[in-house]
Amino acid sequence: MNTSQKKEAAAECYLLSPIRQLPYEKERLLLSLLRKREFPQIKELIDDLLSYTIFSEKEGLSRTKLCALEMACVLARLSIETGAYDYIKQELFVTYPNLLQSASSFENLYRLQNEMAEFFMQYLHRLPRLSAGWTCVCQAKGFVHRHYPDTLTLSVVSNYVNLNPSYFSSVFRRTSGTPFNTFVNQVRIAQGRQLLADTQQSVLDIAIAVGFEDQGYFTKTFRRYCGMTPGAYRKSIFTYHPT
């Protein structure tokens, strides 16, 4: 992995980390509105979240950038939920966050943030009507988020949404753009990142807590998605400060 790829991996890890400034309940509401295709309400709620950036201006440009990056985090996660194409995720995970970090003034930062929000809304309007398969996939994702510490086989989750395992696997991949097992690992690694950042638990304890059977496989999977070991990530989060 070259230097550029490592930076992108670090940025992606940051963006997938839990929101710390913006209200989490608003992101949950956004997802609910998205499933109903309530576009006017989605736009209104995104505008509401954008206002948090403006309110943080008095705390300086660095703090305001942090709020803007967390807004990018919200939109990036929502793009995953809708099965966005790679180029959409690239814009929300990498391009816009890099631009936001390099903004030299409040004016430029607000312009970029509004541009990012408009890009996301244009993407939403191009989405096809939500199918029954998309609804099942959303239900399955919710189940995974609630039960990631447990054994989550294809059979267990497909049974939860009342679909044949083979058909469910096909629908999940076609709708979300990600194989089922890959999504489960992404959720577990995201939870692992949170525990690495917020607790002093050992890597072994964290691996077990998020659903991995052993530390070795957790470390291997973590490196695949984040470009570094869990121990290296734990050290990096205390030195990675967006400016």
C-alpha positions as CSV (number, residue, x, y, z in Angstrom):
1,M,0.0,0.0,0.0
2,N,1.6,3.3,-1.1
3,T,1.5,6.6,0.9
4,S,-1.6,7.9,-1.0
5,Q,-3.5,4.7,-0.4
6,K,-2.6,4.8,3.3
7,K,-3.9,8.3,3.6
8,E,-7.2,7.4,1.9
9,A,-7.5,4.4,4.2
10,A,-6.9,6.5,7.3
11,A,-9.5,9.1,6.0
12,E,-12.0,6.3,5.4
13,C,-11.5,4.9,8.9
14,Y,-12.1,8.5,10.3
15,L,-15.2,8.9,8.2
16,L,-16.6,5.6,9.3
17,S,-16.1,6.4,13.0
18,P,-19.1,7.2,15.1
19,I,-20.4,10.8,14.9
20,R,-19.2,12.8,17.9
21,Q,-20.6,16.3,17.2
22,L,-23.7,16.0,15.0
23,P,-26.8,14.5,16.6
24,Y,-27.0,10.8,15.9
25,E,-30.8,10.8,16.0
26,K,-30.9,13.1,13.0
27,E,-28.9,10.6,11.0
28,R,-31.3,7.8,12.0
29,L,-34.2,10.1,10.9
30,L,-32.4,10.7,7.6
31,L,-32.2,7.0,6.9
32,S,-35.9,6.5,7.8
33,L,-36.9,9.4,5.4
34,L,-34.6,7.9,2.7
35,R,-36.4,4.6,2.9
36,K,-39.7,6.4,2.3
37,R,-38.2,8.6,-0.4
38,E,-39.3,11.8,1.4
39,F,-36.9,14.1,-0.5
40,P,-38.2,17.5,0.7
41,Q,-37.9,16.4,4.3
42,I,-34.4,14.9,3.6
43,K,-33.3,18.2,2.1
44,E,-34.7,20.1,5.1
45,L,-32.9,17.8,7.5
46,I,-29.6,18.1,5.7
47,D,-29.9,21.9,5.8
48,D,-30.5,21.6,9.5
49,L,-27.3,19.6,9.9
50,L,-25.4,22.1,7.8
51,S,-26.3,24.7,10.3
52,Y,-24.3,23.0,12.9
53,T,-21.2,23.9,11.0
54,I,-22.1,27.6,11.0
55,F,-22.8,27.5,14.7
56,S,-19.3,26.1,15.4
57,E,-17.6,29.0,13.6
58,K,-17.0,30.9,16.8
59,E,-14.7,27.9,17.9
60,G,-12.4,28.4,15.0
61,L,-11.8,27.1,11.5
62,S,-10.3,23.7,12.7
63,R,-13.4,22.9,14.8
64,T,-15.7,24.0,12.0
65,K,-13.8,21.7,9.6
66,L,-14.4,18.9,12.0
67,C,-18.2,19.5,11.9
68,A,-18.0,19.6,8.1
69,L,-16.1,16.3,8.0
70,E,-18.8,14.8,10.2
71,M,-21.4,15.9,7.8
72,A,-19.4,14.1,5.1
73,C,-19.4,11.1,7.4
74,V,-23.2,11.1,7.5
75,L,-23.7,11.4,3.8
76,A,-21.0,8.7,3.1
77,R,-22.7,6.2,5.4
78,L,-26.1,6.9,3.8
79,S,-24.6,6.3,0.4
80,I,-23.5,2.9,1.6
81,E,-27.0,2.1,2.8
82,T,-28.4,2.9,-0.7
83,G,-25.8,0.8,-2.5
84,A,-24.1,3.7,-4.2
85,Y,-21.7,3.1,-7.1
86,D,-18.0,3.3,-6.4
87,Y,-17.6,6.8,-7.9
88,I,-20.3,8.2,-5.6
89,K,-18.6,6.7,-2.5
90,Q,-15.2,7.9,-3.8
91,E,-16.6,11.5,-3.8
92,L,-18.1,11.3,-0.4
93,F,-15.3,9.3,1.3
94,V,-12.3,10.9,-0.3
95,T,-12.7,13.8,-2.6
96,Y,-15.0,16.1,-0.6
97,P,-13.3,15.3,2.8
98,N,-9.9,16.2,1.3
99,L,-11.3,19.4,-0.1
100,L,-12.9,20.3,3.2
101,Q,-9.7,19.7,5.1
102,S,-7.8,22.0,2.7
103,A,-10.3,24.8,2.8
104,S,-8.5,28.0,3.8
105,S,-11.4,30.1,4.9
106,F,-14.9,29.8,6.3
107,E,-16.3,31.0,3.0
108,N,-14.6,28.2,1.0
109,L,-15.6,25.6,3.6
110,Y,-19.3,26.5,3.5
111,R,-19.2,26.6,-0.3
112,L,-17.7,23.1,-0.5
113,Q,-20.1,21.7,2.2
114,N,-23.1,23.0,0.3
115,E,-21.7,21.6,-2.9
116,M,-21.3,18.3,-1.3
117,A,-24.9,18.3,0.0
118,E,-26.2,19.2,-3.4
119,F,-24.1,16.4,-5.0
120,F,-25.8,14.0,-2.5
121,M,-29.3,15.2,-3.2
122,Q,-28.8,14.9,-7.0
123,Y,-27.6,11.4,-6.4
124,L,-30.7,10.6,-4.4
125,H,-33.0,11.9,-7.1
126,R,-31.4,9.5,-9.5
127,L,-32.1,6.5,-7.4
128,P,-34.7,4.0,-8.8
129,R,-37.8,3.4,-6.9
130,L,-37.1,1.3,-3.9
131,S,-37.9,-2.4,-4.5
132,A,-39.1,-5.1,-2.1
133,G,-35.5,-6.5,-2.3
134,W,-34.1,-3.1,-1.1
135,T,-36.5,-3.2,1.8
136,C,-35.4,-6.7,2.8
137,V,-31.7,-5.7,2.5
138,C,-32.4,-2.7,4.8
139,Q,-34.0,-5.0,7.3
140,A,-31.1,-7.4,7.1
141,K,-28.6,-4.5,7.6
142,G,-30.5,-3.4,10.7
143,F,-30.4,-6.9,12.1
144,V,-26.6,-7.1,11.5
145,H,-26.1,-3.8,13.3
146,R,-28.1,-5.0,16.3
147,H,-26.5,-8.5,16.4
148,Y,-23.0,-8.1,15.2
149,P,-21.5,-9.7,18.3
150,D,-23.4,-12.9,17.6
151,T,-23.0,-15.6,15.0
152,L,-24.3,-14.1,11.7
153,T,-24.4,-16.6,9.0
154,L,-26.1,-16.1,5.7
155,S,-28.7,-18.7,6.8
156,V,-29.5,-16.9,10.0
157,V,-30.0,-13.5,8.4
158,S,-31.9,-14.7,5.3
159,N,-34.2,-16.6,7.7
160,Y,-34.9,-13.3,9.5
161,V,-36.1,-11.6,6.3
162,N,-37.9,-14.8,5.1
163,L,-35.8,-15.3,2.0
164,N,-34.0,-18.3,0.6
165,P,-30.3,-18.0,1.5
166,S,-29.1,-18.2,-2.1
167,Y,-31.7,-15.7,-3.3
168,F,-31.0,-13.4,-0.4
169,S,-27.2,-13.5,-1.1
170,S,-27.9,-12.5,-4.7
171,V,-30.4,-9.7,-3.8
172,F,-28.1,-8.3,-1.1
173,R,-25.1,-8.1,-3.4
174,R,-27.1,-6.7,-6.3
175,T,-28.9,-4.1,-4.1
176,S,-26.1,-2.9,-1.9
177,G,-23.1,-3.5,-4.2
178,T,-21.4,-5.5,-1.4
179,P,-21.4,-9.2,-0.6
180,F,-23.2,-10.1,2.7
181,N,-20.1,-11.4,4.5
182,T,-18.2,-8.2,3.5
183,F,-20.9,-6.0,5.0
184,V,-20.9,-8.0,8.3
185,N,-17.1,-7.5,8.5
186,Q,-17.5,-3.8,7.8
187,V,-19.9,-3.4,10.6
188,R,-17.8,-5.4,13.0
189,I,-14.6,-3.4,12.1
190,A,-16.5,-0.1,12.5
191,Q,-17.5,-1.2,16.0
192,G,-14.0,-2.4,16.7
193,R,-12.7,1.1,15.8
194,Q,-15.1,2.6,18.3
195,L,-13.9,0.4,21.1
196,L,-10.2,1.0,20.2
197,A,-10.9,4.7,20.4
198,D,-13.1,4.8,23.4
199,T,-11.9,2.0,25.7
200,Q,-8.7,0.5,27.1
201,Q,-9.8,-3.0,26.3
202,S,-7.2,-5.4,24.8
203,V,-7.3,-6.2,21.1
204,L,-8.3,-9.8,21.9
205,D,-11.3,-8.6,24.1
206,I,-12.4,-6.2,21.4
207,A,-12.1,-8.9,18.7
208,I,-14.4,-11.1,20.7
209,A,-16.8,-8.3,21.6
210,V,-17.5,-7.4,18.0
211,G,-18.0,-11.0,16.8
212,F,-14.6,-12.4,15.7
213,E,-13.6,-15.8,17.1
214,D,-10.0,-15.0,17.4
215,Q,-7.6,-12.0,17.5
216,G,-5.6,-13.1,14.4
217,Y,-8.6,-13.0,12.1
218,F,-9.7,-9.7,13.5
219,T,-6.3,-8.2,13.0
220,K,-6.1,-9.5,9.4
221,T,-9.6,-8.2,8.6
222,F,-8.9,-4.9,10.3
223,R,-5.7,-4.4,8.2
224,R,-7.6,-5.2,5.0
225,Y,-10.2,-2.5,5.6
226,C,-8.1,0.1,7.3
227,G,-4.6,-0.4,6.0
228,M,-3.1,-0.8,9.5
229,T,-3.3,-3.1,12.5
230,P,-5.7,-2.4,15.4
231,G,-2.8,-1.3,17.6
232,A,-1.5,1.1,14.9
233,Y,-5.0,2.5,14.5
234,R,-5.3,3.0,18.2
235,K,-2.1,5.1,18.2
236,S,-3.1,7.0,15.0
237,I,-6.4,8.3,16.3
238,F,-4.7,10.4,18.9
239,T,-2.4,12.0,16.3
240,Y,-4.9,12.4,13.4
241,H,-6.2,16.0,13.7
242,P,-8.0,17.5,10.6
243,T,-6.9,21.1,9.9
